[in-house]
């Protein structure tokens, strides 16, 4: 969808993007605060930001409880959601264009004028406990926080997070909200029909009754390598694995697209060099890899599930194909095919207003960078194969690696698999 982007800073210090999508029938908003788990006052109340997020759609200055607010918000089909990460608490909405101003007013009272109370806190503590308990059965959700811990990030894993819920009191909720939900710590993205409404939108956002506060920095972790971590589950019928190679710097958009090309060559399709060959040999039903860049570091992540009897052969294949790539053994044909695939995915990536908002949010909220969507085809076309190989070597040579599995097998088996990943 055709669109234009303008970055603005409000009088109150909030900062964001207005994305004009001519003739759009939908308005999408993303309101973010650096208020995630990293900013809980201590690890004893680590789940505090998650609870603040859950309570945001509860009682507020105009509505007595979540049910009353929900009924008003959704009466014309509007949608809202929120999520919490290590860094962010983010509130999302999408609504029909004809009611954009009504929905923005409701966002104002829910985000800027909450009325936290004991009854809703009790309910949401139970809901968050249920949510995290459910995640305990998702082995990927179980292992990836352990990978982060393994390489030195100061976070808690799922079992540890569950234990903190009972420690959280209403005073903690109010303190965390007051400290983090401030104007200078707020970033926003509003996408839809902006033309002719820009000044009204700005006036509305500047009217939010938020304290000025401060813009929080994203903490810098002391990253390092570690031994393999084995999470034992007696009922696990195979080995679910995840491992990361980490470089201690942020990658720009062009570099991320270069690594995406390599990930496609290695694991993108049934004819890829790791996943495709593993499928052909009957070693693994599914696996993949991805590159994720944050403010201070970038992870090259691999994950999959494999039966114990196939695990050694799979990991030898992974090691062999990665070494081939690191040695520059990537054909021009495979490289150009990966770039062509990326161009095709780009064409499919902004078909809705919400997709446009999400594209900009991914980089803007973490790194405050704006890479215009229309620039992406040129970025992809300009990717150089030698640069792609150079980036892969940077990850492999960083000395920062984490490897975690969930399985019922002995730790010695897992340690043996980890030794296959020497580059």
Secondary structure, 3 states (H helix, E strand, C coil): CCCEEEEEECCCCCEEEEEECCCCCEEEEEEEECCCHHHCCCHHHCCHHHHHHHHCCCCECCCCCHHHHHHHHCCCCCEEEEEECCCCEEEEEEEEHHHHHHHHHHHHHHHHCECCCHHHHHHHHHHHHHHHHHHCCCHHHHHHHHHHHHCCCCCCCHHHHHHHHHHCCHHHHHHHHHHHCCCCCEEEEEEECCCCCHHHHHHHHHCCCCCCCCCCCCCCCCCCCCCCEEEECCCCCCEEEEEEEEECCCCCHHHHHHHHHHHHHHHCCCCCCCHHHHHHHCCCCCEEEEEEECCCCEEEEEEEEECHHHHHHHHHHHHHHHHHHHCCCCCHHHHHHHHHHHHHHHHHCCCCHHHHHHHHHHHHHHHCCCCCHHHHHHHHHCCCHHHHHHHHHHHHHCCCEEEEEEECCCHHHHHHHHHCCCC
